[in-house]
Amino acid sequence: MSSVSRKFAFVVFALAVLTTAGCGGNAKKIVGKWKVTEVGGKTDEGMGKGIDLILEFKSDGTGTASIETSDPKAQELVKMMNDKMPSFKWSVTGDKIELTSTMKEKGEGLFGKKEKGTGTIKFDGDNLTLTPDESGEKTIKLTRVKK
């Protein structure tokens, strides 16, 4: 497994146990595309130069993870990886988020062998911090992707 694949697998697994924060409007605030910028206190410079992990929270309570790149040489790899990226359902109550895998094959998606993950979210402008409820999992910071 390449270092890009390992880093990607780690980030995807870590996202499985995330939660969100906020008040009544947090469910609306989280809708959109978010780029992973930090995992466990370490700045994420992408999985490679010009490659970013993106989480999209849709208004219907579903979501997807994907990879975006500006590197033309990485386009084919990104296309293959996106074909196998995890999908999930999400719900937010106050500052808590629950993510439930919608992948048919367990052990290869957003949650690894877990079907659900929970955590706390905190918004700071266009930045979002996801802190997993499960001890041992790493906090993830994201930045809203602007169109």
N, C-alpha and C positions, 0 to 999 in steps of 0.2 A: 504494500500500500504506500503510495507516495506521500510526502509530507503535506502536500496540499490536501489530499484525500483525508489524511489523519486529522489535520486541523479542522477541516470541514466537518468530519464525523464528530469531533469533540464539541464544536459549536452547536451542531444540530442536537446532539444529546443533551447539552446543557440547557438548550431552549425548552426541552421537554418538561422541565420542572419549574418553569417560571410562573410568576404571578404579577398582577398589575395593581397600581395604586390610583387613588383619586376619589372624588366625590361623585354625586349623581351624574355628572357629565363625562366620567372617565370612559364609559363605553363608547361615547361619540368621539372622544379625543383620540382613542387608540386606532380608530379606523384610518387606514391608509398604508403606505409603504414605509418601512423603517430599515435603515442600514445598520448592521452590527458594527460598532466602533470600538468596543472594549469588552473583554471577557476576563473576569477575575482580576481586575485591576491592571491588566496588560492591554495596551493599545493594539487594536486589530488593524493592521495595515492591509487588510484583504487577505485572501488565501493565496495570493500571489500578486504581483504588480498589476494593478488595474482590474482585479477580481474582487467583488464584494458579495457578502451574504445578505440577502434581503428577506425580511418577513413582511407579508402583506396580511393585514387584518381587514376583512371585508365587512360591510355593514349588515350582511345577513347572518353574521356569527360564524362564518367559515374563514379559513386562512390557508396560506401556502408559504412555503419557503422556496427561495429560488436564488440563483447566482446570476449576477450581472457583470459584464466585463466591457472594457473599452479596448481590450487587446485583441486585434483581429486574429492573432495566432491561437488564442485560447477559445475562440468561438465554438469549434467542434467539441472540445472537452466540456465546455459549459452546456452546450445543447444536450449532450449525453447525460450529464449530471442532473440537469433540470427535469429530464424525463423520469427520474427516480426520486425527485425531491418530495418531502413529506407534505401532507395536507392535514388539516386539523379543524376542529370546532373550538370556539372560544366563548367565554362569557366573563363579564366583569360585574362585580358587585362591590361598590365603594372602591377601596384600593386593592381588592383581591381579584385575581384572575385565575381561571381554570381553563386548561387546554386539554382537549381530548383528541387522540389520534383518530383519523379516519382512514388510515392505511390498512389494506387487507392483510398484508404480511407483517406480522409483529417482528420486532428485532432489527428492522432495517430502516425505520422511519425516524421521525422527530423524537420519539419517545424510547427508542431502543426496545426493550422488552416491556416497558411500561405503557399503559394505555392513557394515563392521565398525569398531569402535572399541575401544581398550584404554586402561587407565589404572591408577591406584593409588587405593585407598580407605583412609580412616582414620576410625575411629569415636571419638567423645568423648561418651559418654552417648547422648542422643537426637539428636546432631548427626553428620552424615556429610560428609566432604570428599572430593570426586572430583577427582583430578588427572590430566588427560589425558597419555598418553605422547607424543603428537604436539606438537612445539614450535609455539608460536603459538596454541594453543588455551587457553582460560581455565579456571582452577579454579572448581569449582562447589560451593557449600555448601548442604546441605539439613538440614531438621529433620523428625524423625519426626512424622507426623500421628497424634494420639491419637484414639481413637474417642469 
